[in-house]
């Protein structure tokens, strides 16, 4: 546990008074702001760009300052910041000078969870999707949980909700150790793999932090982890040896919730589930990928252990619309399908690309990849290169690493040399503006193109669609973007009653095309 964070205690959201969030537009910070506003707490925030979430916060009564100024703190009791905000930020410095309460985003979120049964989802990858699934299952069961998650479900929806029920679902971020603040009733750990070693130094220290997180679980609650993941299996074994309540899921023969007959196609994934040898029936999701089925199994197991009707889990998963930036279909132009995918860790990249291969069918898979962080690209270069080798064509952008200094031989120039594709099937483009034209030159009707990696790359999908449309019909673009998904949005009714789930949590800001912008959220 790092000294800068205070563990959850008796502090409540209402104890915080008037709250100001620095960088309020990012997914995580805006979700937290929405949660406070819907609880009737006065909220202000500061930003440098007009994020899509800001209009909704204003509609709820939030005050948004489109600049960072010391005067933004007038009348404020508590200032909230994320790990993306530097400690010498002028509003943080001013808050401390005035003697205001200053909290990290996770500390403020922990205050909001006081008095609730927290369901915290951690893991190296799959957190946002799994948290969204758990939320949808609880809502379908009619228990109206509060939630703050780390992405956005489908095309629309809120990143947070203040529910009337006793449960509070939250994505627990290990990247800065802030997940050690929470005191969950239920802890779900999807997997434990090497990442964020700039924080932990080595894998053993990272693994120990996940063990510590699990130990913070309420003794009357329980821990869920994946029996198929080596890190999750070691975690389960060590915690069970301590007498803790641990339950596992997966295809492994000894998993408590065992999955069999998993079938994934472009239309979705289905599987059979059984616990202690007793069949729970078939579960289906409208999104493809064996890993999506595995993530959903943790939500099924949580529902079972919370004594919620499994029919609710079945119904919620059957309409799960997916999560923004997780296998998100952006549109089609000139016969080319364009997707966006957040994956940047080698394992999640491999799973995503294998799933996209199913979608591509007889077409080719073209990957537009922007690596996220220099240290990760350097330390995992061989593994990232192996994952990218699953593509038919690769368009590689420079590493997105705000605040990092690139040393000679580091970055995307070194990475592309390590990718085992023929020279004419891979290219490193040094500028953002060059990428859409490069894709338009390479893509053919029937191909699938995916933008993948660091947050800024999500901005490129529309540019790719426009470039493909211009290729087809001259200067007037004919790209057609999918309409808003028909799957339920957060808070909308789903079959059987209750409401659909949502998501949201801190990811940081994005860079404008061709350059970087201040990180927010």
Backbone torsions as a table, in degrees:
resi	resn	phi	psi	omega
1	UNK	NA	129.1	178.8
2	UNK	-83.3	148.5	-171.2
3	UNK	-68.0	-22.2	-173.9
4	UNK	-74.0	-12.6	-177.5
5	UNK	-106.7	140.5	178.8
6	UNK	-103.5	126.5	-179.5
7	UNK	-60.1	154.5	178.6
8	UNK	-58.3	141.7	179.7
9	UNK	-142.3	-125.6	-177.5
10	UNK	-103.0	-4.1	179.9
11	UNK	-63.6	131.0	178.3
12	UNK	-109.0	167.5	178.5
13	UNK	-60.4	-38.1	-178.8
14	UNK	-67.6	-24.0	177.2
15	UNK	-69.4	-15.6	-173.7
16	UNK	-80.0	-12.6	180.0
17	UNK	69.2	-143.6	176.3
18	UNK	-78.0	128.0	-171.0
19	UNK	-111.9	136.3	175.1
20	UNK	-119.6	128.3	-179.3
21	UNK	-111.0	122.6	178.1
22	UNK	-82.2	125.5	-176.4
23	UNK	74.0	50.9	-170.7
24	UNK	-73.5	-11.9	-173.9
25	UNK	-81.5	-21.3	-178.9
26	UNK	-63.6	160.5	-173.7
27	UNK	-56.7	-46.7	-176.9
28	UNK	-69.3	-46.1	-178.1
29	UNK	-69.7	-37.9	179.3
30	UNK	-67.9	-36.2	176.2
31	UNK	-63.0	-42.7	178.3
32	UNK	-65.0	-41.7	178.0
33	UNK	-61.1	-43.4	178.2
34	UNK	-60.3	-42.4	179.7
35	UNK	-59.6	-47.3	-179.6
36	UNK	-64.0	-43.1	-178.8
37	UNK	-61.8	-41.2	-179.5
38	UNK	-73.9	-11.6	172.2
39	UNK	-91.7	2.9	177.0
40	UNK	84.1	18.1	-179.1
41	UNK	-95.4	137.4	179.2
42	UNK	-69.5	130.6	-175.4
43	UNK	-134.5	136.5	167.5
44	UNK	-127.9	166.6	178.9
45	UNK	-158.4	161.5	178.8
46	UNK	-124.3	146.3	-179.1
47	UNK	-150.1	166.8	176.1
48	UNK	-117.1	-6.4	177.9
49	UNK	-143.9	158.7	-176.0
50	UNK	-86.1	88.8	178.4
51	UNK	-72.3	152.0	179.7
52	UNK	-58.0	-29.3	-175.7
53	UNK	-74.7	-17.0	-170.3
54	UNK	-68.3	-36.0	179.8
55	UNK	-59.4	-41.6	179.2
56	UNK	-65.4	-37.5	178.5
57	UNK	-67.0	-40.3	176.4
58	UNK	-62.1	-40.5	-179.6
59	UNK	-62.7	-28.2	178.9
60	UNK	-85.4	-1.4	178.2
61	UNK	103.2	5.9	178.2
62	UNK	-73.2	147.3	175.8
63	UNK	-99.4	120.0	-177.0
64	UNK	-113.8	121.8	176.5
65	UNK	-99.0	124.4	-178.9
66	UNK	-90.8	46.4	174.9
67	UNK	-168.8	163.2	174.5
68	UNK	-104.6	112.9	-176.4
69	UNK	-141.0	149.7	177.0
70	UNK	-61.9	-33.9	-178.6
71	UNK	-68.5	-15.0	176.3
72	UNK	-62.0	-18.4	-175.9
73	UNK	-91.8	0.7	179.5
74	UNK	-62.8	127.2	179.3
75	UNK	81.5	6.4	-176.7
76	UNK	-94.4	142.7	176.3
77	UNK	-102.0	-37.1	-175.2
78	UNK	-132.9	134.6	177.1
79	UNK	-112.8	130.7	-177.5
80	UNK	-115.6	134.8	179.5
81	UNK	-132.6	162.1	175.5
82	UNK	-110.6	174.6	-179.9
83	UNK	-67.1	-14.9	177.9
84	UNK	-78.4	-11.8	-178.4
85	UNK	-92.7	123.0	-179.6
86	UNK	-67.9	151.8	-176.8
87	UNK	-67.0	-18.8	178.3
88	UNK	-96.9	15.3	176.3
89	UNK	-59.4	137.6	-170.4
90	UNK	-61.4	-33.7	179.8
91	UNK	-73.3	-34.6	174.7
92	UNK	-65.9	-44.2	179.0
93	UNK	-60.5	-43.5	-179.7
94	UNK	-66.7	-39.1	179.3
95	UNK	-61.0	-43.1	179.7
96	UNK	-69.2	-36.4	178.1
97	UNK	-62.1	-37.2	-179.1
98	UNK	-81.3	-9.1	-179.1
99	UNK	77.7	24.6	178.7
100	UNK	-75.7	158.1	173.3
101	UNK	-69.6	128.7	179.9
102	UNK	-120.0	122.8	-177.3
103	UNK	-127.7	140.5	167.4
104	UNK	-67.3	154.6	-179.0
105	UNK	-51.6	-42.4	-178.4
106	UNK	-66.5	-33.0	177.7
107	UNK	-68.4	-39.9	177.1
108	UNK	-66.5	-38.5	177.9
109	UNK	-65.9	-39.9	177.5
110	UNK	-60.7	-38.3	177.1
111	UNK	-62.6	-38.9	179.0
112	UNK	-66.2	-24.7	-178.0
113	UNK	-87.9	-9.0	-177.7
114	UNK	-56.1	130.6	179.4
115	UNK	87.7	-2.9	178.8
116	UNK	-110.0	162.6	171.9
117	UNK	-87.7	105.8	-175.5
118	UNK	-81.4	135.2	169.8
119	UNK	-112.1	106.6	-174.1
120	UNK	-107.6	127.5	-177.9
121	UNK	-108.8	119.7	179.9
122	UNK	-122.3	173.3	178.5
123	UNK	142.2	158.7	-178.0
124	UNK	-66.3	-39.6	175.5
125	UNK	-149.3	160.6	-177.6
126	UNK	90.6	2.0	-175.7
127	UNK	-63.1	-51.3	-173.9
128	UNK	-63.5	-46.0	179.4
129	UNK	-62.0	-46.2	-178.7
130	UNK	-64.2	-43.5	179.0
131	UNK	-61.1	-40.0	178.4
132	UNK	-64.5	-41.7	178.5
133	UNK	-63.5	-45.1	178.9
134	UNK	-59.4	-43.5	179.7
135	UNK	-60.8	-45.9	-179.5
136	UNK	-62.9	-38.7	179.5
137	UNK	-65.3	-44.7	180.0
138	UNK	-65.3	-38.5	178.7
139	UNK	-68.1	-40.8	178.5
140	UNK	-62.4	-30.6	178.5
141	UNK	-77.1	-6.0	174.6
142	UNK	84.7	16.6	-176.8
143	UNK	-94.8	-0.8	174.5
144	UNK	45.2	67.2	179.9
145	UNK	-74.8	153.6	163.2
146	UNK	-78.6	156.3	177.2
147	UNK	-158.3	149.2	167.7
148	UNK	-140.0	117.4	-171.3
149	UNK	-124.2	176.1	-170.5
150	UNK	-109.1	34.8	175.9
151	UNK	-170.7	-165.7	177.9
152	UNK	-130.1	126.8	-179.9
153	UNK	-70.8	130.0	176.1
154	UNK	52.8	-144.0	-173.6
155	UNK	-90.5	-18.8	-173.1
156	UNK	-138.4	172.8	173.7
157	UNK	122.8	165.8	-178.1
158	UNK	-95.6	150.6	177.4
159	UNK	-86.1	0.4	-177.6
160	UNK	-161.3	159.6	-179.7
161	UNK	-154.1	137.2	174.0
162	UNK	-97.5	103.6	-176.4
163	UNK	-92.5	167.9	179.3
164	UNK	-92.2	-10.7	-176.9
165	UNK	-82.4	177.6	-175.7
166	UNK	-83.1	-14.8	-174.8
167	UNK	-91.9	147.9	177.2
168	UNK	-134.7	112.1	-177.1
169	UNK	-95.9	132.0	-176.0
170	UNK	-144.1	143.0	171.3
171	UNK	-83.7	127.3	-174.7
172	UNK	-104.7	115.0	-172.6
173	UNK	-91.8	122.6	179.0
174	UNK	-89.7	-9.3	-168.6
175	UNK	-59.4	-33.4	-179.0
176	UNK	-120.4	17.2	-178.6
177	UNK	71.4	5.7	-175.4
178	UNK	-68.5	-15.0	176.6
179	UNK	-67.0	-13.1	178.5
180	UNK	-80.3	-0.5	175.5
181	UNK	-77.9	-34.6	-169.3
182	UNK	-75.6	157.4	176.8
183	UNK	-127.6	79.4	-171.4
184	UNK	-74.0	155.3	166.4
185	UNK	-87.5	-36.4	174.7
186	UNK	-125.1	127.7	174.2
187	UNK	-114.6	125.5	175.7
188	UNK	-113.9	126.7	179.3
189	UNK	-121.7	108.3	-173.3
190	UNK	-70.9	-37.5	-178.6
191	UNK	-172.8	162.7	177.4
192	UNK	-133.9	106.9	178.6
193	UNK	-132.2	166.3	-177.9
194	UNK	-67.0	122.1	174.6
195	UNK	-167.1	162.7	179.0
196	UNK	55.0	37.5	-179.5
197	UNK	-72.7	-9.8	170.7
198	UNK	-66.9	-26.3	176.2
199	UNK	-87.1	-42.6	-169.8
200	UNK	-98.5	-21.5	179.2
201	UNK	88.8	-48.3	178.9
202	UNK	-151.7	168.7	-175.7
203	UNK	-65.2	-38.0	-177.9
204	UNK	-59.6	-39.1	179.0
205	UNK	-69.6	-39.3	176.2
206	UNK	-61.6	-47.6	-179.4
207	UNK	-61.2	-38.6	179.2
208	UNK	-64.2	-33.6	178.7
209	UNK	-67.0	-38.3	176.6
210	UNK	-65.6	-37.5	175.9
211	UNK	-62.6	-43.4	179.1
212	UNK	-62.5	-41.7	177.3
213	UNK	-58.4	-46.5	-179.2
214	UNK	-63.5	-36.2	-179.8
215	UNK	-66.9	-19.3	179.1
216	UNK	-78.2	-4.9	-179.9
217	UNK	-66.8	139.7	178.1
218	UNK	-53.7	131.9	-180.0
219	UNK	-57.2	-27.3	178.2
220	UNK	-83.5	-8.7	179.7
221	UNK	-94.6	-150.7	-177.4
222	UNK	-158.7	164.4	-178.8
223	UNK	-117.4	136.0	177.7
224	UNK	-120.4	132.5	175.8
225	UNK	-146.6	171.6	-172.3
226	UNK	-94.7	122.5	-179.6
227	UNK	-72.2	-18.6	-179.0
228	UNK	-83.0	-17.1	-178.0
229	UNK	-93.0	124.9	-178.1
230	UNK	-56.0	-41.7	178.8
231	UNK	-66.1	-39.9	177.9
232	UNK	-66.3	-37.8	178.9
233	UNK	-65.5	-45.1	177.6
234	UNK	-60.9	-41.2	179.0
235	UNK	-59.5	-48.1	-179.0
236	UNK	-61.0	-43.7	-177.9
237	UNK	-63.5	-43.8	-177.9
238	UNK	-69.5	-37.6	-179.2
239	UNK	-72.8	-37.0	176.4
240	UNK	-64.7	-34.6	177.7
241	UNK	-64.0	-23.6	177.7
242	UNK	-88.4	-0.2	179.3
243	UNK	85.2	16.3	-179.1
244	UNK	-86.5	155.1	-178.6
245	UNK	-82.7	105.3	-177.4
246	UNK	-124.7	134.3	177.8
247	UNK	-128.4	143.1	-175.6
248	UNK	-120.9	160.1	176.1
249	UNK	-137.4	157.6	177.3
250	UNK	147.1	-173.7	177.4
251	UNK	-86.6	-11.3	-179.9
252	UNK	-58.0	143.5	-176.4
253	UNK	-61.6	-27.9	-177.1
254	UNK	-99.2	10.1	177.6
255	UNK	-67.0	141.1	178.2
256	UNK	-63.9	-46.1	172.2
257	UNK	-105.7	108.6	-173.3
258	UNK	-103.1	133.8	177.2
259	UNK	-100.0	135.5	175.6
260	UNK	-136.4	163.1	176.4
261	UNK	52.8	44.6	177.1
262	UNK	-72.2	127.6	177.4
263	UNK	-128.5	124.8	178.1
264	UNK	-121.3	136.5	176.0
265	UNK	-145.4	-178.7	179.6
266	UNK	-61.9	-21.7	-178.0
267	UNK	-87.1	-11.5	179.4
268	UNK	143.5	-166.6	-178.2
269	UNK	-134.4	145.7	175.8
270	UNK	-140.6	157.8	179.0
271	UNK	-161.4	163.4	172.1
272	UNK	-100.1	143.0	179.9
273	UNK	-126.2	144.0	176.8
274	UNK	-143.9	147.3	176.7
275	UNK	-127.9	128.2	-176.1
276	UNK	52.0	37.5	178.3
277	UNK	80.7	-3.2	-179.9
278	UNK	-97.5	126.1	-177.2
279	UNK	-68.2	135.2	173.7
280	UNK	-103.8	-1.3	177.8
281	UNK	96.5	-167.1	-177.5
282	UNK	-100.2	141.8	176.7
283	UNK	-123.3	140.2	-178.1
284	UNK	-129.7	146.3	172.2
285	UNK	-128.6	144.6	179.6
286	UNK	-83.6	6.8	177.3
287	UNK	-113.5	140.9	-175.4
288	UNK	-82.0	166.0	174.2
289	UNK	117.3	122.7	176.4
290	UNK	-59.0	-35.6	-180.0
291	UNK	-65.5	-29.7	176.1
292	UNK	-67.2	-39.7	175.3
293	UNK	-62.1	-40.6	179.7
294	UNK	-64.7	-43.3	177.4
295	UNK	-59.7	-42.5	-177.2
296	UNK	-66.0	-27.6	-179.4
297	UNK	-63.1	-31.4	178.0
298	UNK	-67.2	-34.1	177.2
299	UNK	-69.6	-38.6	176.6
300	UNK	-62.7	-44.5	-179.6
301	UNK	-65.2	-40.9	178.0
302	UNK	-61.2	-43.9	179.1
303	UNK	-61.0	-43.1	179.8
304	UNK	-60.9	-45.6	-176.8
305	UNK	-73.1	-23.7	176.5
306	UNK	-89.1	6.2	179.1
307	UNK	60.6	36.3	175.1
308	UNK	-94.5	152.4	-178.4
309	UNK	-65.3	129.7	-179.7
310	UNK	-67.8	-19.0	174.0
311	UNK	-61.9	-31.7	177.3
312	UNK	-67.1	-40.9	177.9
313	UNK	-64.7	-43.7	-179.8
314	UNK	-61.3	-45.2	-177.6
315	UNK	-68.3	-41.9	-178.3
316	UNK	-65.8	-44.4	-178.7
317	UNK	-67.8	-30.4	-178.4
318	UNK	-65.9	-21.8	179.6
319	UNK	-115.4	12.1	-178.4
320	UNK	-60.7	117.9	-171.8
321	UNK	-86.8	-0.5	-175.0
322	UNK	90.2	172.5	-175.4
323	UNK	-120.5	138.5	178.4
324	UNK	-54.9	135.5	-177.5
325	UNK	71.9	6.7	171.2
326	UNK	-119.5	95.7	-179.0
327	UNK	57.5	48.2	-177.1
328	UNK	-92.6	120.6	177.5
329	UNK	-78.0	120.2	-177.7
330	UNK	-90.4	-33.3	-179.7
331	UNK	158.0	-172.3	179.7
332	UNK	-139.3	138.9	177.7
333	UNK	-146.8	132.6	178.7
334	UNK	51.9	37.9	177.1
335	UNK	80.1	6.8	-177.9
336	UNK	-110.1	124.8	176.5
337	UNK	-84.1	136.2	179.6
338	UNK	-120.3	126.8	177.4
339	UNK	-120.2	163.4	171.9
340	UNK	-127.8	141.1	-174.8
341	UNK	-146.1	130.1	-174.9
342	UNK	-74.8	-16.0	-169.4
343	UNK	-54.0	134.0	173.0
344	UNK	-139.3	-15.6	174.1
345	UNK	-80.6	141.1	-174.2
346	UNK	-53.2	-41.3	-178.8
347	UNK	-65.3	-48.6	-179.3
348	UNK	-67.8	-32.5	174.5
349	UNK	-61.4	-46.2	-179.3
350	UNK	-61.2	-46.5	-179.9
351	UNK	-62.4	-43.0	-179.1
352	UNK	-65.4	-42.8	-178.1
353	UNK	-70.2	-34.8	175.5
354	UNK	-63.2	-39.3	178.2
355	UNK	-68.3	-40.9	178.6
356	UNK	-65.2	-29.3	174.6
357	UNK	-61.9	-39.7	177.0
358	UNK	-60.5	-40.1	-179.0
359	UNK	-70.1	-39.6	-176.8
360	UNK	-66.1	-30.7	-179.8
361	UNK	59.5	-118.7	179.4
362	UNK	-82.5	-7.4	178.7
363	UNK	-81.3	172.2	178.9
364	UNK	-92.9	159.2	178.5
365	UNK	-111.0	117.1	179.1
366	UNK	-110.2	123.6	-176.4
367	UNK	-108.6	127.5	171.9
368	UNK	-107.7	106.8	-169.5
369	UNK	-117.0	133.4	171.6
370	UNK	-119.9	107.4	-179.5
371	UNK	-60.0	153.5	-176.9
372	UNK	-117.3	108.1	177.8
373	UNK	82.0	131.3	-178.1
374	UNK	-65.5	-41.7	-176.3
375	UNK	-62.9	-40.1	-179.6
376	UNK	-68.8	-42.0	-179.5
377	UNK	-63.6	-37.8	178.8
378	UNK	-71.6	-49.6	-173.4
379	UNK	-73.0	-27.0	-178.2
380	UNK	-115.4	26.9	-174.0
381	UNK	-57.4	-45.7	-177.7
382	UNK	-63.1	-42.1	-178.4
383	UNK	-69.9	-40.2	177.8
384	UNK	-65.2	-42.2	179.5
385	UNK	-62.7	-38.6	178.6
386	UNK	-64.2	-41.3	178.2
387	UNK	-63.9	-44.3	-179.5
388	UNK	-65.3	-23.0	177.4
389	UNK	-66.3	-10.7	175.9
390	UNK	-74.4	-14.9	179.9
391	UNK	-77.6	158.3	170.2
392	UNK	-86.3	-33.6	178.0
393	UNK	-139.3	144.2	-179.2
394	UNK	-129.4	127.6	170.5
395	UNK	-114.9	114.7	-171.2
396	UNK	-111.1	128.4	174.8
397	UNK	-98.4	167.5	178.5
398	UNK	-67.7	154.2	-179.7
399	UNK	-58.8	136.4	172.2
400	UNK	-93.0	109.9	-178.0
401	UNK	-146.5	76.0	-179.0
402	UNK	-55.5	129.4	177.4
403	UNK	82.7	-4.8	-179.8
404	UNK	-94.8	145.6	177.7
405	UNK	-103.3	122.2	-178.4
406	UNK	-81.6	127.4	178.0
407	UNK	-90.3	159.6	177.2
408	UNK	-54.7	132.7	179.2
409	UNK	88.4	-4.8	178.7
410	UNK	-96.7	166.7	173.3
411	UNK	97.1	-164.4	-171.5
412	UNK	-71.6	-26.6	177.6
413	UNK	-61.7	-39.2	176.9
414	UNK	-73.1	-37.5	-177.8
415	UNK	-64.8	-44.7	-175.1
416	UNK	-65.7	-29.9	177.3
417	UNK	-66.7	-24.6	-177.8
418	UNK	-87.4	-10.5	-178.7
419	UNK	-80.2	125.4	-174.4
420	UNK	-83.0	63.1	172.7
421	UNK	-121.7	149.9	175.2
422	UNK	-56.6	151.4	-174.4
423	UNK	-57.2	-34.8	-177.8
424	UNK	-81.7	-1.5	179.2
425	UNK	-110.2	11.7	175.7
426	UNK	-146.3	146.2	-179.7
427	UNK	-150.3	139.5	173.9
428	UNK	-100.3	117.0	177.9
429	UNK	-102.2	128.1	-173.8
430	UNK	-83.7	-13.6	179.9
431	UNK	-126.3	147.2	176.9
432	UNK	-57.4	-43.9	-174.1
433	UNK	-62.9	-24.1	-177.1
434	UNK	-80.5	-19.7	-172.6
435	UNK	-66.0	-47.9	-178.3
436	UNK	-58.4	-41.6	178.7
437	UNK	-65.0	-36.3	178.9
438	UNK	-65.6	-41.3	177.5
439	UNK	-65.4	-44.8	-179.7
440	UNK	-60.6	-33.2	179.9
441	UNK	-71.6	-32.9	-173.3
442	UNK	-92.5	-33.7	-171.2
443	UNK	-74.0	144.6	175.6
444	UNK	-123.1	158.7	177.4
445	UNK	-55.4	133.1	-177.4
446	UNK	97.6	-10.7	178.9
447	UNK	-79.7	161.1	171.3
448	UNK	-116.8	130.1	176.5
449	UNK	-113.7	135.2	176.5
450	UNK	-128.6	130.3	168.1
451	UNK	-88.6	132.7	-169.2
452	UNK	-143.7	142.2	171.3
453	UNK	119.3	-139.2	-171.1
454	UNK	-59.7	156.1	-174.7
455	UNK	-49.0	-40.9	-176.6
456	UNK	-58.9	-29.0	-173.5
457	UNK	-64.6	-20.2	178.5
458	UNK	-64.8	-19.4	179.8
459	UNK	-77.9	-11.3	-171.1
460	UNK	-87.1	-17.7	-174.6
461	UNK	-53.4	-47.7	-179.5
462	UNK	-65.1	-34.6	178.1
463	UNK	-67.2	-37.5	176.9
464	UNK	-65.5	-43.4	178.7
465	UNK	-61.7	-40.5	179.1
466	UNK	-65.7	-42.2	-179.9
467	UNK	-64.7	-39.8	177.9
468	UNK	-67.8	-37.8	177.4
469	UNK	-66.4	-40.2	177.6
470	UNK	-64.8	-36.3	177.7
471	UNK	-60.5	-36.0	-175.8
472	UNK	-78.3	-34.2	-170.4
473	UNK	-135.4	19.6	177.4
474	UNK	87.2	-148.9	-171.0
475	UNK	-71.3	-15.4	-179.3
476	UNK	-95.8	111.8	-177.1
477	UNK	-62.3	142.0	176.6
478	UNK	-120.9	16.8	-179.4
479	UNK	-60.7	136.1	177.6
480	UNK	-114.4	119.2	-179.9
481	UNK	-93.3	139.9	-179.8
482	UNK	-56.6	141.9	173.0
483	UNK	-67.6	169.5	178.4
484	UNK	-54.3	134.0	-175.7
485	UNK	-56.0	146.3	-179.9
486	UNK	-81.9	-11.2	177.3
487	UNK	-65.6	154.0	-174.6
488	UNK	-62.6	143.3	172.3
489	UNK	-85.4	171.1	179.3
490	UNK	-62.8	131.1	179.4
491	UNK	87.9	-9.5	178.6
492	UNK	-84.0	154.8	178.3
493	UNK	-64.8	145.7	171.5
494	UNK	-124.1	162.2	-176.9
495	UNK	-52.2	132.0	178.2
496	UNK	95.2	-0.8	177.7
497	UNK	102.7	-167.9	-177.4
498	UNK	59.7	-152.4	-175.4
499	UNK	-139.8	163.1	179.5
500	UNK	-82.2	156.8	-173.9
501	UNK	-86.6	177.9	-177.7
502	UNK	-145.9	-158.6	-172.1
503	UNK	-167.1	177.8	174.5
504	UNK	143.9	137.6	168.0
505	UNK	-177.0	177.6	-167.0
506	UNK	-70.8	126.3	175.2
507	UNK	-126.6	-19.3	-175.6
508	UNK	95.6	174.9	-176.2
509	UNK	-85.5	-172.7	179.5
510	UNK	-125.3	167.6	177.8
511	UNK	-99.5	143.7	173.2
512	UNK	-70.6	150.8	178.9
513	UNK	-52.4	130.4	176.5
514	UNK	87.4	-1.0	-179.9
515	UNK	-170.9	-170.3	-178.9
516	UNK	-114.5	155.0	176.1
517	UNK	-126.5	159.4	-178.8
518	UNK	-58.1	138.2	177.4
519	UNK	-69.8	144.8	178.2
520	UNK	-140.6	158.2	178.0
521	UNK	76.1	NA	NA
